[in-house]
Amino acid sequence: TDTDYCVSVEDDGVGFDTGLLLDERKHVGLRNIRERLKAMVNGTIEIQSTVGVGTTVLIKIPKEANK
């Protein structure tokens, strides 16, 4: 986009209930990725999934660092 670098990864697999990701104590790897993206480049990660349809992961990294 004009303001962000975006990386999108999609699949058409079995999908899953994203509500399961809310307990980050069980998903330490995902929490680490979120924290590192934020700390290193002020980036974000979004996960959308639908059971029986597939999953999309979107990583956004701002083109300019926040000052």
Biopython code that builds the backbone (N, CA, C, O; Angstrom):
import numpy as np
from Bio.PDB.StructureBuilder import StructureBuilder

atoms = [
    (1, "THR", "N", (0.849, -1.168, 0.000)),
    (1, "THR", "CA", (0.000, 0.000, 0.000)),
    (1, "THR", "C", (0.899, 1.237, 0.000)),
    (1, "THR", "O", (2.125, 1.118, -0.017)),
    (2, "ASP", "N", (0.309, 2.387, 0.019)),
    (2, "ASP", "CA", (1.096, 3.619, 0.066)),
    (2, "ASP", "C", (1.874, 3.758, 1.374)),
    (2, "ASP", "O", (2.931, 4.388, 1.411)),
    (3, "THR", "N", (1.348, 3.169, 2.437)),
    (3, "THR", "CA", (1.966, 3.366, 3.750)),
    (3, "THR", "C", (2.633, 2.121, 4.337)),
    (3, "THR", "O", (3.462, 2.237, 5.239)),
    (4, "ASP", "N", (2.284, 0.934, 3.840)),
    (4, "ASP", "CA", (2.772, -0.309, 4.436)),
    (4, "ASP", "C", (3.276, -1.291, 3.387)),
    (4, "ASP", "O", (2.807, -1.309, 2.249)),
    (5, "TYR", "N", (4.243, -2.106, 3.800)),
    (5, "TYR", "CA", (4.589, -3.316, 3.053)),
    (5, "TYR", "C", (3.663, -4.391, 3.593)),
    (5, "TYR", "O", (3.532, -4.534, 4.808)),
    (6, "CYS", "N", (3.023, -5.146, 2.723)),
    (6, "CYS", "CA", (2.075, -6.166, 3.154)),
    (6, "CYS", "C", (2.477, -7.522, 2.598)),
    (6, "CYS", "O", (2.798, -7.655, 1.417)),
    (7, "VAL", "N", (2.455, -8.519, 3.459)),
    (7, "VAL", "CA", (2.714, -9.904, 3.061)),
    (7, "VAL", "C", (1.477, -10.697, 3.449)),
    (7, "VAL", "O", (1.078, -10.718, 4.613)),
    (8, "SER", "N", (0.874, -11.350, 2.461)),
    (8, "SER", "CA", (-0.322, -12.136, 2.710)),
    (8, "SER", "C", (-0.053, -13.585, 2.324)),
    (8, "SER", "O", (0.443, -13.870, 1.234)),
    (9, "VAL", "N", (-0.386, -14.486, 3.226)),
    (9, "VAL", "CA", (-0.250, -15.919, 2.966)),
    (9, "VAL", "C", (-1.624, -16.536, 3.158)),
    (9, "VAL", "O", (-2.245, -16.363, 4.207)),
    (10, "GLU", "N", (-2.104, -17.258, 2.143)),
    (10, "GLU", "CA", (-3.434, -17.849, 2.199)),
    (10, "GLU", "C", (-3.359, -19.331, 1.878)),
    (10, "GLU", "O", (-2.483, -19.781, 1.139)),
    (11, "ASP", "N", (-4.293, -20.079, 2.447)),
    (11, "ASP", "CA", (-4.446, -21.476, 2.056)),
    (11, "ASP", "C", (-5.929, -21.814, 2.002)),
    (11, "ASP", "O", (-6.770, -21.079, 2.519)),
    (12, "ASP", "N", (-6.225, -22.912, 1.382)),
    (12, "ASP", "CA", (-7.617, -23.368, 1.293)),
    (12, "ASP", "C", (-7.782, -24.681, 2.048)),
    (12, "ASP", "O", (-8.508, -25.582, 1.629)),
    (13, "GLY", "N", (-7.079, -24.754, 3.179)),
    (13, "GLY", "CA", (-7.103, -25.956, 4.006)),
    (13, "GLY", "C", (-8.332, -26.042, 4.879)),
    (13, "GLY", "O", (-9.375, -25.473, 4.557)),
    (14, "VAL", "N", (-8.211, -26.746, 5.973)),
    (14, "VAL", "CA", (-9.356, -27.014, 6.842)),
    (14, "VAL", "C", (-9.765, -25.816, 7.682)),
    (14, "VAL", "O", (-10.888, -25.783, 8.185)),
    (15, "GLY", "N", (-8.883, -24.823, 7.850)),
    (15, "GLY", "CA", (-9.195, -23.676, 8.683)),
    (15, "GLY", "C", (-9.283, -24.054, 10.143)),
    (15, "GLY", "O", (-9.118, -25.218, 10.507)),
    (16, "PHE", "N", (-9.550, -23.047, 10.993)),
    (16, "PHE", "CA", (-9.673, -23.300, 12.431)),
    (16, "PHE", "C", (-10.427, -22.148, 13.073)),
    (16, "PHE", "O", (-10.632, -21.106, 12.450)),
    (17, "ASP", "N", (-10.831, -22.335, 14.297)),
    (17, "ASP", "CA", (-11.539, -21.319, 15.069)),
    (17, "ASP", "C", (-10.507, -20.341, 15.628)),
    (17, "ASP", "O", (-9.729, -20.709, 16.508)),
    (18, "THR", "N", (-10.487, -19.103, 15.133)),
    (18, "THR", "CA", (-9.494, -18.132, 15.588)),
    (18, "THR", "C", (-9.704, -17.730, 17.048)),
    (18, "THR", "O", (-8.806, -17.148, 17.657)),
    (19, "GLY", "N", (-10.859, -18.027, 17.613)),
    (19, "GLY", "CA", (-11.082, -17.778, 19.033)),
    (19, "GLY", "C", (-10.106, -18.542, 19.904)),
    (19, "GLY", "O", (-9.836, -18.145, 21.038)),
    (20, "LEU", "N", (-9.576, -19.636, 19.380)),
    (20, "LEU", "CA", (-8.595, -20.429, 20.120)),
    (20, "LEU", "C", (-7.280, -19.684, 20.300)),
    (20, "LEU", "O", (-6.484, -20.037, 21.169)),
    (21, "LEU", "N", (-7.043, -18.655, 19.486)),
    (21, "LEU", "CA", (-5.788, -17.904, 19.564)),
    (21, "LEU", "C", (-5.801, -16.846, 20.658)),
    (21, "LEU", "O", (-4.764, -16.251, 20.947)),
    (22, "LEU", "N", (-6.945, -16.602, 21.265)),
    (22, "LEU", "CA", (-7.052, -15.545, 22.266)),
    (22, "LEU", "C", (-6.214, -15.816, 23.507)),
    (22, "LEU", "O", (-5.733, -14.880, 24.146)),
    (23, "ASP", "N", (-6.035, -17.079, 23.851)),
    (23, "ASP", "CA", (-5.228, -17.425, 25.024)),
    (23, "ASP", "C", (-3.770, -17.543, 24.586)),
    (23, "ASP", "O", (-3.305, -18.624, 24.224)),
    (24, "GLU", "N", (-3.052, -16.410, 24.623)),
    (24, "GLU", "CA", (-1.670, -16.397, 24.144)),
    (24, "GLU", "C", (-0.716, -17.150, 25.061)),
    (24, "GLU", "O", (0.440, -17.368, 24.699)),
    (25, "ARG", "N", (-1.181, -17.550, 26.244)),
    (25, "ARG", "CA", (-0.332, -18.388, 27.101)),
    (25, "ARG", "C", (-0.092, -19.732, 26.441)),
    (25, "ARG", "O", (0.951, -20.354, 26.644)),
    (26, "LYS", "N", (-1.072, -20.185, 25.640)),
    (26, "LYS", "CA", (-0.941, -21.462, 24.935)),
    (26, "LYS", "C", (-0.261, -21.299, 23.585)),
    (26, "LYS", "O", (0.161, -22.285, 22.980)),
    (27, "HIS", "N", (-0.151, -20.068, 23.107)),
    (27, "HIS", "CA", (0.403, -19.803, 21.778)),
    (27, "HIS", "C", (1.572, -18.831, 21.897)),
    (27, "HIS", "O", (1.528, -17.713, 21.384)),
    (28, "VAL", "N", (2.612, -19.281, 22.582)),
    (28, "VAL", "CA", (3.767, -18.447, 22.873)),
    (28, "VAL", "C", (4.461, -18.007, 21.585)),
    (28, "VAL", "O", (4.915, -16.866, 21.498)),
    (29, "GLY", "N", (4.552, -18.872, 20.595)),
    (29, "GLY", "CA", (5.203, -18.528, 19.335)),
    (29, "GLY", "C", (4.510, -17.376, 18.645)),
    (29, "GLY", "O", (5.172, -16.461, 18.155)),
    (30, "LEU", "N", (3.195, -17.402, 18.596)),
    (30, "LEU", "CA", (2.433, -16.330, 17.975)),
    (30, "LEU", "C", (2.597, -15.022, 18.752)),
    (30, "LEU", "O", (2.739, -13.955, 18.156)),
    (31, "ARG", "N", (2.577, -15.110, 20.074)),
    (31, "ARG", "CA", (2.796, -13.916, 20.896)),
    (31, "ARG", "C", (4.175, -13.332, 20.630)),
    (31, "ARG", "O", (4.318, -12.116, 20.505)),
    (32, "ASN", "N", (5.202, -14.194, 20.541)),
    (32, "ASN", "CA", (6.564, -13.724, 20.260)),
    (32, "ASN", "C", (6.644, -13.021, 18.916)),
    (32, "ASN", "O", (7.301, -11.986, 18.796)),
    (33, "ILE", "N", (5.981, -13.574, 17.901)),
    (33, "ILE", "CA", (5.994, -12.951, 16.575)),
    (33, "ILE", "C", (5.343, -11.577, 16.636)),
    (33, "ILE", "O", (5.884, -10.609, 16.101)),
    (34, "ARG", "N", (4.183, -11.484, 17.286)),
    (34, "ARG", "CA", (3.506, -10.185, 17.412)),
    (34, "ARG", "C", (4.406, -9.161, 18.110)),
    (34, "ARG", "O", (4.540, -8.028, 17.648)),
    (35, "GLU", "N", (5.017, -9.566, 19.219)),
    (35, "GLU", "CA", (5.856, -8.657, 19.989)),
    (35, "GLU", "C", (7.093, -8.226, 19.203)),
    (35, "GLU", "O", (7.473, -7.056, 19.245)),
    (36, "ARG", "N", (7.718, -9.149, 18.492)),
    (36, "ARG", "CA", (8.921, -8.813, 17.724)),
    (36, "ARG", "C", (8.599, -7.901, 16.554)),
    (36, "ARG", "O", (9.323, -6.939, 16.297)),
    (37, "LEU", "N", (7.513, -8.197, 15.839)),
    (37, "LEU", "CA", (7.106, -7.313, 14.739)),
    (37, "LEU", "C", (6.867, -5.897, 15.251)),
    (37, "LEU", "O", (7.304, -4.928, 14.631)),
    (38, "LYS", "N", (6.176, -5.776, 16.378)),
    (38, "LYS", "CA", (5.872, -4.477, 16.951)),
    (38, "LYS", "C", (7.149, -3.766, 17.386)),
    (38, "LYS", "O", (7.350, -2.595, 17.065)),
    (39, "ALA", "N", (8.008, -4.468, 18.113)),
    (39, "ALA", "CA", (9.218, -3.857, 18.659)),
    (39, "ALA", "C", (10.241, -3.488, 17.585)),
    (39, "ALA", "O", (10.886, -2.443, 17.670)),
    (40, "MET", "N", (10.386, -4.342, 16.584)),
    (40, "MET", "CA", (11.446, -4.140, 15.601)),
    (40, "MET", "C", (11.053, -3.168, 14.492)),
    (40, "MET", "O", (11.869, -2.345, 14.076)),
    (41, "VAL", "N", (9.801, -3.255, 14.003)),
    (41, "VAL", "CA", (9.427, -2.449, 12.838)),
    (41, "VAL", "C", (8.040, -1.830, 12.960)),
    (41, "VAL", "O", (7.497, -1.329, 11.975)),
    (42, "ASN", "N", (7.459, -1.860, 14.165)),
    (42, "ASN", "CA", (6.106, -1.373, 14.412)),
    (42, "ASN", "C", (5.090, -2.072, 13.500)),
    (42, "ASN", "O", (4.119, -1.467, 13.046)),
    (43, "GLY", "N", (5.340, -3.355, 13.249)),
    (43, "GLY", "CA", (4.472, -4.132, 12.364)),
    (43, "GLY", "C", (3.370, -4.854, 13.113)),
    (43, "GLY", "O", (3.353, -4.908, 14.343)),
    (44, "THR", "N", (2.444, -5.410, 12.331)),
    (44, "THR", "CA", (1.327, -6.164, 12.898)),
    (44, "THR", "C", (1.132, -7.461, 12.124)),
    (44, "THR", "O", (1.611, -7.611, 11.000)),
    (45, "ILE", "N", (0.423, -8.389, 12.746)),
    (45, "ILE", "CA", (0.033, -9.627, 12.085)),
    (45, "ILE", "C", (-1.436, -9.872, 12.391)),
    (45, "ILE", "O", (-1.872, -9.757, 13.536)),
    (46, "GLU", "N", (-2.192, -10.211, 11.351)),
    (46, "GLU", "CA", (-3.617, -10.503, 11.490)),
    (46, "GLU", "C", (-3.859, -11.909, 10.934)),
    (46, "GLU", "O", (-3.322, -12.280, 9.889)),
    (47, "ILE", "N", (-4.668, -12.674, 11.645)),
    (47, "ILE", "CA", (-4.995, -14.029, 11.212)),
    (47, "ILE", "C", (-6.502, -14.144, 11.096)),
    (47, "ILE", "O", (-7.235, -13.863, 12.044)),
    (48, "GLN", "N", (-6.955, -14.561, 9.924)),
    (48, "GLN", "CA", (-8.372, -14.823, 9.693)),
    (48, "GLN", "C", (-8.487, -16.255, 9.204)),
    (48, "GLN", "O", (-7.713, -16.695, 8.354)),
    (49, "SER", "N", (-9.456, -16.978, 9.747)),
    (49, "SER", "CA", (-9.638, -18.360, 9.346)),
    (49, "SER", "C", (-11.098, -18.737, 9.479)),
    (49, "SER", "O", (-11.807, -18.260, 10.365)),
    (50, "THR", "N", (-11.527, -19.597, 8.586)),
    (50, "THR", "CA", (-12.885, -20.125, 8.624)),
    (50, "THR", "C", (-12.801, -21.638, 8.478)),
    (50, "THR", "O", (-12.200, -22.152, 7.535)),
    (51, "VAL", "N", (-13.409, -22.337, 9.419)),
    (51, "VAL", "CA", (-13.401, -23.801, 9.376)),
    (51, "VAL", "C", (-13.999, -24.262, 8.049)),
    (51, "VAL", "O", (-15.078, -23.820, 7.655)),
    (52, "GLY", "N", (-13.291, -25.148, 7.375)),
    (52, "GLY", "CA", (-13.755, -25.696, 6.106)),
    (52, "GLY", "C", (-13.470, -24.830, 4.898)),
    (52, "GLY", "O", (-13.756, -25.228, 3.769)),
    (53, "VAL", "N", (-12.906, -23.644, 5.120)),
    (53, "VAL", "CA", (-12.645, -22.722, 4.008)),
    (53, "VAL", "C", (-11.149, -22.448, 3.843)),
    (53, "VAL", "O", (-10.626, -22.547, 2.734)),
    (54, "GLY", "N", (-10.458, -22.107, 4.929)),
    (54, "GLY", "CA", (-9.030, -21.823, 4.852)),
    (54, "GLY", "C", (-8.615, -20.717, 5.791)),
    (54, "GLY", "O", (-9.394, -20.247, 6.620)),
    (55, "THR", "N", (-7.352, -20.307, 5.641)),
    (55, "THR", "CA", (-6.741, -19.342, 6.547)),
    (55, "THR", "C", (-5.979, -18.299, 5.749)),
    (55, "THR", "O", (-5.373, -18.607, 4.723)),
    (56, "THR", "N", (-6.015, -17.057, 6.230)),
    (56, "THR", "CA", (-5.235, -15.963, 5.658)),
    (56, "THR", "C", (-4.471, -15.279, 6.788)),
    (56, "THR", "O", (-5.036, -14.953, 7.832)),
    (57, "VAL", "N", (-3.185, -15.071, 6.561)),
    (57, "VAL", "CA", (-2.348, -14.336, 7.504)),
    (57, "VAL", "C", (-1.836, -13.104, 6.780)),
    (57, "VAL", "O", (-1.296, -13.209, 5.678)),
    (58, "LEU", "N", (-2.002, -11.933, 7.394)),
    (58, "LEU", "CA", (-1.550, -10.674, 6.804)),
    (58, "LEU", "C", (-0.554, -10.016, 7.744)),
    (58, "LEU", "O", (-0.866, -9.739, 8.902)),
    (59, "ILE", "N", (0.643, -9.769, 7.236)),
    (59, "ILE", "CA", (1.680, -9.063, 7.988)),
    (59, "ILE", "C", (1.829, -7.688, 7.357)),
    (59, "ILE", "O", (1.999, -7.565, 6.144)),
    (60, "LYS", "N", (1.763, -6.646, 8.199)),
    (60, "LYS", "CA", (1.931, -5.272, 7.725)),
    (60, "LYS", "C", (3.132, -4.638, 8.410)),
    (60, "LYS", "O", (3.276, -4.698, 9.631)),
    (61, "ILE", "N", (3.986, -4.032, 7.605)),
    (61, "ILE", "CA", (5.153, -3.329, 8.115)),
    (61, "ILE", "C", (5.126, -1.915, 7.539)),
    (61, "ILE", "O", (5.160, -1.750, 6.320)),
    (62, "PRO", "N", (5.068, -0.899, 8.388)),
    (62, "PRO", "CA", (5.041, 0.478, 7.888)),
    (62, "PRO", "C", (6.286, 0.792, 7.063)),
    (62, "PRO", "O", (7.394, 0.374, 7.400)),
    (63, "LYS", "N", (6.080, 1.541, 5.972)),
    (63, "LYS", "CA", (7.221, 1.942, 5.117)),
    (63, "LYS", "C", (8.119, 2.950, 5.817)),
    (63, "LYS", "O", (9.328, 2.985, 5.585)),
    (64, "GLU", "N", (7.518, 3.774, 6.677)),
    (64, "GLU", "CA", (8.306, 4.760, 7.405)),
    (64, "GLU", "C", (8.188, 4.497, 8.893)),
    (64, "GLU", "O", (7.104, 4.220, 9.406)),
    (65, "ALA", "N", (9.304, 4.587, 9.570)),
    (65, "ALA", "CA", (9.302, 4.361, 11.025)),
    (65, "ALA", "C", (8.573, 5.500, 11.715)),
    (65, "ALA", "O", (8.675, 6.652, 11.295)),
    (66, "ASN", "N", (7.841, 5.182, 12.769)),
    (66, "ASN", "CA", (7.183, 6.225, 13.572)),
    (66, "ASN", "C", (8.237, 7.006, 14.324)),
    (66, "ASN", "O", (9.184, 6.436, 14.867)),
    (67, "LYS", "N", (8.065, 8.306, 14.351)),
    (67, "LYS", "CA", (9.055, 9.168, 15.030)),
    (67, "LYS", "C", (8.462, 9.807, 16.232)),
    (67, "LYS", "O", (9.141, 10.563, 16.927)),
]
sb = StructureBuilder()
sb.init_structure("model")
sb.init_model(0)
sb.init_chain("A")
sb.init_seg("    ")
for serial, (resi, resn, name, xyz) in enumerate(atoms, 1):
    if name == "N":
        sb.init_residue(resn, " ", resi, " ")
    sb.init_atom(name, np.array(xyz, "f"), 0.0, 1.0, " ", f" {name:<3s}", serial, name[0])
structure = sb.get_structure()
